[in-house]
Amino acid sequence: MFTVALTGGIGSGKTAVSDEFARLGVTVIDADLVARDVVAKGEPLLAGIVERFGESILLENGELDRKALRTRVFENSRDRDWLNSLLHPAIRKRMMDLAEAANGPYVLFAIPLLAESGNTRGFDRILVVDVPEAVQLQRTTARDSITREQAQAMLAAQASRQERLSIADDIVENTGSLEDLYRHIRQLHKNYTTLARNKTNLR
């Protein structure tokens, strides 16, 4: 199985990139969606989160209050590190299980916090969506209707632009038109398909 990990900072346009790969027929496994599954009501990981943060972290229906949890971990790096160490292994295992059942020449893993996890091994290629931090701030404040200060705090809690670029095998610069972006993705798709076939033929 040939695997590509897609990552990028907040406001970089990761979703536009992953959606286009999906439109081209690629199996896309989104870490954010898997993260929701592993902390769903009744899952063991949710019980661990409640044990640490208390039942105030739950909604009235017993499901995780993701907004409240996000606020807590953004304000406390120790809590953020604890949560990451709890969730990342479970998320990765669930994603690999989904990948094993996928069809197509390769699988794309959309992992926003790949650089932060420090666990970049095991992928054939790492694709980073890159934009200047000023663009991240502009897009995030507009998209989430938050202040510039709040957006800056969110950026500060993530890996830096340089840290993300340092793990990249391939880079998509997402500052041009959508057509420019899609053209680049089509070329990457062609390259990945070729690499995946070559890997299969070597077995």
C-alpha positions in Angstrom: 0.0 0.0 0.0 1.4 3.4 -1.0 0.5 6.1 1.5 0.6 9.9 1.3 0.2 12.1 4.4 -1.4 15.5 3.8 -0.9 18.2 6.4 -0.8 22.0 6.7 -1.5 24.7 9.3 -4.9 26.2 10.1 -6.3 28.2 7.2 -3.9 26.7 4.7 -6.6 25.1 2.6 -6.1 21.4 3.5 -9.8 20.6 2.9 -9.8 22.1 -0.6 -6.8 19.9 -1.4 -8.1 16.7 0.1 -11.5 17.2 -1.5 -9.9 17.5 -4.9 -7.9 14.3 -4.4 -11.2 12.6 -3.4 -12.8 13.9 -6.6 -10.0 12.3 -8.6 -10.9 9.0 -7.0 -8.4 8.8 -4.2 -9.4 7.2 -0.9 -9.0 10.1 1.7 -8.9 9.2 5.4 -9.4 12.3 7.5 -7.8 12.3 10.9 -10.3 14.8 12.2 -13.2 12.5 11.4 -11.5 9.5 12.8 -10.7 11.6 16.0 -14.4 12.1 16.4 -15.1 8.4 16.2 -12.5 7.3 18.8 -14.0 9.7 21.4 -17.6 9.0 20.6 -20.1 8.3 23.4 -19.3 4.9 24.9 -15.7 4.7 23.6 -13.0 4.0 26.2 -11.0 7.1 25.3 -13.9 9.3 26.2 -13.9 7.9 29.7 -10.2 8.7 30.0 -10.8 12.3 28.9 -13.7 12.7 31.4 -11.5 11.3 34.2 -8.9 14.0 33.6 -11.1 17.0 32.8 -14.3 16.2 34.6 -17.9 15.8 33.4 -18.1 19.5 32.5 -16.3 18.5 29.3 -19.5 16.6 28.2 -22.6 17.9 26.5 -26.0 17.2 28.0 -26.4 14.1 25.8 -23.2 12.6 27.1 -21.1 13.3 24.0 -17.8 15.2 24.1 -18.0 19.0 24.1 -15.3 19.4 21.5 -15.3 23.2 21.8 -14.9 23.2 25.5 -12.1 20.6 25.3 -10.4 22.6 22.5 -10.5 25.7 24.8 -8.9 23.8 27.7 -6.0 22.4 25.7 -5.2 25.6 23.9 -4.8 27.3 27.3 -2.7 24.5 28.8 0.2 22.9 27.0 0.5 20.1 29.5 -3.2 19.2 28.9 -2.6 19.4 25.2 0.4 17.1 25.3 -1.5 14.6 27.5 -4.5 14.6 25.1 -2.3 14.2 22.0 -0.4 11.2 23.6 -3.8 9.6 24.3 -5.5 10.2 21.0 -2.7 10.0 18.4 -1.9 6.3 18.7 -5.6 5.3 18.6 -6.3 7.6 15.7 -3.4 6.3 13.7 -4.4 2.6 14.3 -8.0 3.3 13.2 -6.7 5.1 10.1 -4.4 2.2 9.2 -7.3 -0.2 9.6 -9.4 1.9 7.2 -6.5 2.1 4.7 -6.1 -1.7 4.6 -9.7 -1.9 3.4 -9.4 0.8 0.8 -9.2 0.4 -3.0 -7.1 2.4 -5.5 -3.4 2.8 -6.2 -2.8 4.8 -3.0 -4.3 6.3 0.1 -4.2 9.9 1.3 -4.2 10.5 5.0 -5.3 14.0 5.9 -3.5 14.7 9.2 -3.6 18.4 10.3 -1.3 17.9 13.3 1.2 15.6 11.7 4.2 17.8 12.4 3.0 18.3 16.0 2.7 14.6 16.6 6.3 13.9 15.8 5.2 10.7 14.2 6.0 11.2 10.6 7.5 7.7 9.8 5.6 5.1 7.8 4.4 7.3 5.0 5.8 7.1 1.4 5.3 10.8 0.8 4.4 13.8 3.0 2.5 16.6 1.3 2.4 20.0 3.0 -0.1 22.7 2.0 1.8 25.9 2.5 0.7 29.6 2.8 2.3 32.6 4.6 1.2 33.1 8.2 -0.4 36.4 7.3 -2.7 34.4 4.9 -3.5 31.9 7.7 -4.5 34.7 10.0 -6.7 36.4 7.4 -8.5 33.2 6.4 -9.0 31.9 9.9 -10.5 35.1 11.3 -12.8 35.3 8.3 -13.8 31.7 8.4 -14.3 31.2 12.1 -15.5 34.8 12.9 -12.8 35.2 15.6 -10.4 38.0 16.5 -6.9 38.3 15.2 -5.6 37.6 18.7 -7.5 34.4 18.9 -6.3 33.3 15.5 -2.7 34.1 16.5 -3.1 32.0 19.7 -4.3 29.1 17.5 -1.3 29.4 15.2 1.1 29.6 18.2 -0.3 26.3 19.5 0.6 24.6 16.2 3.9 23.7 14.6 5.6 26.6 12.8 5.5 27.0 9.1 9.2 26.1 9.0 8.7 22.9 11.1 6.0 21.7 8.7 8.1 22.5 5.6 11.0 20.5 7.1 9.0 17.3 7.0 7.7 17.8 3.4 8.5 15.6 0.4 6.1 17.7 -1.7 4.7 21.2 -1.2 1.5 22.8 -2.5 1.6 26.6 -2.3 -2.0 27.6 -1.9 -1.9 31.3 -2.6 -3.1 31.4 -6.2 -6.3 30.6 -7.9 -8.3 27.4 -7.4 -7.4 26.4 -10.9 -3.7 26.7 -10.1 -4.3 24.6 -7.0 -6.2 21.9 -8.9 -3.6 21.8 -11.7 -0.9 21.1 -9.1 -3.0 18.4 -7.4 -3.6 16.7 -10.7 0.1 16.5 -11.4 0.8 15.2 -7.9 -2.0 12.6 -8.4 -0.3 11.4 -11.5 3.1 11.3 -9.8 1.7 9.4 -6.8 -0.1 6.9 -9.0 3.1 6.1 -10.8 5.1 5.8 -7.6 2.5 3.5 -6.2 2.6 1.2 -9.2 6.3 1.1 -9.1 6.3 0.1 -5.5 3.8 -2.6 -6.2 5.9 -3.9 -9.1 9.0 -4.1 -6.8 7.3 -6.6 -4.5 
